[in-house]
């Protein structure tokens, strides 16, 4: 009898799990506190200035950021809450990554 109740409970849990929906990438980033560059791709090709950098950091949901110019040294540690903004010699944003 106990086995029957256990199997019935497991079946119900399986059915309920199948009804749950997966969050979008943006929702998952907000939930986890992780950076999300999909929301900021529009700044590629624009000049990096203090106001734009601050706005982009907020829109990407990044806790920290670093701006990397050609030749800058960067640590290889991965931080999912960090936004990396690569700029060229003219301070134009050429790449956006999280990590």
C-alpha positions in Angstrom: 0.0 0.0 0.0 2.8 2.4 0.9 4.5 1.7 -2.4 1.3 2.6 -4.3 1.2 6.0 -2.5 4.8 6.6 -3.3 4.4 5.8 -6.9 1.3 8.0 -7.1 3.1 10.9 -5.5 6.1 10.5 -7.9 3.7 10.5 -10.8 2.0 13.7 -9.7 5.4 15.4 -9.2 6.5 14.4 -12.7 3.3 15.8 -14.2 3.7 19.1 -12.3 7.3 19.4 -13.4 6.2 19.0 -17.0 3.8 22.0 -16.6 6.5 24.4 -15.5 7.9 26.9 -18.1 11.5 27.8 -18.7 12.5 31.5 -18.3 13.8 33.4 -21.3 17.5 34.3 -21.4 16.7 37.8 -20.1 14.6 36.5 -17.3 17.2 33.9 -16.3 19.9 36.6 -16.2 17.7 38.8 -13.9 16.9 35.8 -11.7 20.5 34.7 -11.4 22.0 38.2 -11.3 24.1 37.3 -14.3 25.1 39.7 -17.1 23.1 39.6 -20.4 24.6 41.3 -23.5 21.6 40.5 -25.7 19.8 43.6 -24.4 22.7 46.0 -25.3 23.9 45.0 -28.7 22.7 48.3 -30.1 25.7 50.1 -28.7 28.2 48.3 -30.9 29.9 50.9 -33.1 29.1 53.8 -30.7 31.7 55.8 -28.8 32.3 54.7 -25.2 31.7 57.6 -22.8 31.0 57.6 -19.0 27.2 58.0 -19.4 26.9 55.3 -22.1 29.0 52.9 -20.1 26.9 53.3 -17.0 23.7 52.9 -18.9 24.9 49.8 -20.7 26.0 48.3 -17.4 22.5 48.8 -15.9 20.8 47.5 -19.1 23.0 44.4 -19.1 22.2 43.7 -15.4 25.9 43.5 -14.7 27.2 44.0 -11.2 30.7 44.9 -12.4 32.3 45.9 -15.6 35.6 46.5 -17.3 36.5 48.5 -20.4 39.3 46.9 -22.4 41.4 48.9 -24.9 43.8 47.3 -27.3 46.9 46.1 -25.4 45.2 46.2 -22.0 45.9 43.3 -19.7 42.9 41.4 -18.4 42.6 38.5 -15.9 41.3 35.2 -17.2 38.9 34.6 -14.3 35.2 34.2 -15.3 32.6 36.3 -13.5 29.1 35.9 -14.9 28.1 39.2 -13.3 30.8 41.2 -15.1 30.3 43.0 -18.4 33.4 43.4 -20.6 33.4 46.2 -23.1 36.1 46.1 -25.7 36.9 49.4 -27.4 39.3 50.2 -30.3 41.9 53.0 -30.5 39.1 55.6 -31.1 37.2 54.4 -28.1 34.5 52.9 -30.3 32.7 49.8 -28.7 33.7 46.8 -30.8 32.7 43.9 -28.6 30.5 43.1 -25.6 30.9 39.9 -23.5 30.0 38.7 -20.1 32.4 36.9 -17.9 
